[in-house]
């Protein structure tokens, strides 16, 4: 990390431009997320959409797992109550 900072300072002192435009930065940094990018104007929008899709999918999976866990719990309780009722009915029927 320190080496990169020193290198940037050396280049800056040598009067080479080190600043990039926002579009260049987005394409270089996040281009791998959207390799089919042709138009730079749509690059940011497409990358944001992919990131939002990923985050929403992750949230959906988390909620689905919680829902399934809740359903398992209540189905187990329901099954247990049914078994207790059958046991009570059969117990009272024997006497």
Helices and strands as residue ranges (DSSP letters): H 2-13, H 22-30, G 31-33, H 40-94
